[in-house]
């Protein structure tokens, strides 16, 4: 085998692994939205990092036992439309 053949083989393998991981993530998201518990969350805070124009919303909701739960979504950045007081579904 030449180095080029090995490189092509590795690229194909990496592509297949990426496709598998993406399909797995999509199945997990579908299951969560179908069978997960749904609540309404509210943006209660914005965290700003020094020297960064983006912010991370802090969302709070009440679980089924009546306890408040706060979390920060993975997606951050400008233009998310998550101002303080914004209500959104949480699964």
N, C-alpha and C positions, 0 to 999 in steps of 0.2 A: 504494500500500500504506500502511496505517496502521501506527502504532507497535505497536499490539496484534498485528497480523498478523505483523509482523517478530519480535516477542517469542515468539509461539507457534511460528513456524518455527525460531527458534534453540533453543527448548526441545526441540522434536522432534528436531532435529539432534543436540543434546547427548545425548538419550536413546539415539538410534541408535548414536552413537559409544561410549557406555557399554556398550550391549549387545554391540557388536562386540568391544570390549576384554575384556569378561568371558568371552565365548565363546572368544576366542583364548587367554586364560589357562587356561581349563579344558582346552582341547586340549593345551596345552603340559604341564600337570600330568599328564594322562592318558598322554601319550607318555613322560614322564620315569618315571612309576611302572611302565610296561610295559617300557621298553627301557633304563632307567638301571641303573647298577651299584648293587647293594645291599650294605650293610654294617651292623654293629651299632655304635652310638655309645654313649658313656657321658658323663654330666654330670660334669665334672671341676672346675668352678668356678662361682661365682655372682658376677656383677658388679652392684654396687649403686650407684646414683647418689645423691649427697647430696640430701636433702630429698624423696626419692621412695620410696614404699613398695614399688614393684615391683622386680624384679630380672631380670637377663638371664642365662640359663644359658649356660655355655661347654661345648660338646659336642666330644668328641674321638673319632675313629675311625682305624683303620689302613687306608690305601689298598692297592691290589693289589700295589704295589711294596714294601710293608712300612713306608712312611713314615707317621708320625702326622700327622693333619690336625685342626686345631681351628677351630671356627666358632661364631658366635653366631646363633641363629635370628632371623628378622625379628619373629615374634610374641613379645611380652614381657608381663609383668603378673603379677598375683596369681593363684593358683589353677591354674597350669600343671602342677602335679604333677611338677616336674622337680628333685627334691632331688638332692644330691650322690650319685653312684653309680647313679643311675637309668639303666637300659639302654633304648635305643630304636632302632628301625630308622632307617637313614639311606639316602637314595637319591641 
